[in-house]
Amino acid sequence: MSSNDTEEINILRLTLHGRLVGYLAGFHDGRNALNFADEFKSDADRPTFSLITHPRFPYSEKLLAEPWSRHQKLHPILSNLLPEGALRELLAQGLKVHIDNEFHLLAYLGKDLPGALVAEPMEPEEVPAGLLSAHDKAKVVPFEKITHENKFSLAGVQMKFSMKQQDGRYNLPKGDALGDWIIKTPSTKHKDVPLNEFTAMTLASMAGVDVPEIKLVELGQLDNLPQINLPNEKLAFAIKRFDRNDDQRIHMEDFAQVLVKYPHEKYKTASYEQIGKILYNFSGDGLADTQQFARRLLVNILLANGDAHLKNWSLLYSDKITPRLSPAYDIVTTRIYIDNERQYALNLGKTKEWYDVTYANFELWSRRAGVPWRAIKPHLDDTMEKARSLWPEGIKDLPMNDEHKNELLAHWAKLQKDFRI
């Protein structure tokens, strides 16, 4: 702060599909505030920034009327766009900023964020005078020039990178290019994670789960990766980005954003009933999406995936306005890596225990979510029919290592009769 008590701020312009959403001010003391533009607030046909700003959502006008202010961390809807864990540490080191300086992380990653939101640094002369009146005694200053050769932005805690595929090779995008594949490199902590995820996602697809295109790629096909530790494994897992289509952005948000929770709250602050209720009441096809959601819940139990938390379920806005359940992602047999793991991530019908859950728990879930049970049970029946008829043979030809396959087979045998394979 200068001697005349004028606060210095940086400004990011936020746009969605080329439409102005608002301005994010970053104060040098760590505070930040998002002011929505009048033209965005008054437009009944505005693109959906978040479900809570959709005109149909309760209190959306009230939420847009006041600035969204936070200290250090950004508002959860913005904070959840940033990497977590090791990825964040790697990025912060390269940028020479603190890992909690979320404003500057967003400023750097703002042109290839998940979904369609774009955050661009503004020069002082570009900032509308009316915005400055909202920040008394503030002086807009230019951004410091920060360069970092390896740019990437994907929420999550694994080492995963948004990459551009061309001629069978994958590169970190440069300039304004958008990544079209998510590449997950092998883990130095857990064995054969890419093979595990490819197998689990393939089995999920066989049981009727909507999944994007997936593949295993050789590490030698990946160019310009940051200097990271890699185990003695040859394959990475690749999944096609469903928020990109021929260099066009498709907006999306995960359920931590929808429920306005920070990433560290992704396991403990919600239930699958809440997600089901939101899908049923606000999706463009609420019944179809809750039926698919129920199918995925069951598949996660069958595959011993204990990590289906809030950030692993998303809404996709393909028409820029209407939410739909996105394709599935991050389905992994986590029990292989966690001793005595017995629970899925969130509560479902009074239980989180894989080995206790039955149809009765799903019926209670559907009733609490307000979804007719008669519309859900046939989809669970179909999931079980497909899993029982296709998985025992299908898994034999999938790349999961034999030790992990045997643990998954043992898991199937321990489930209650309703869901035993």
Secondary structure, DSSP 8 states (H G I E B T S, - for coil): --TT--EEEEEEEEEETTEEEEEEEEETTSEEEEEE-HHHHT-TT---SSGGGSTTSTTHHHHHHS-EEEESS--HHHHTTS--HHHHHHHHHHHTS-TT-HHHHHHHHTTS-STTEEEEE--GGGS-HHHHHTSTTEEE--------SS-----SSS-EEEEEEETTEEE---TT----EEEE---SSSTTHHHHHHHHHHHHHHTT-----EEEEEGGGEES--S----S--EEEEEE-TTEETTEE-EEEEHHHHTT--GGGTTTS-BHHHHHHHHHHHSTTHHHHHHHHHHHHHHHHHTT-----GGG-EEEETTSS--EE--------GGGTSTT--EEEEEETTEEETTT--HHHHHHHHHHHT--HHHHHHHHHHHHHHHHHHHHHHGGGS-S-HHHHHHHHHHHHHS-GGG--
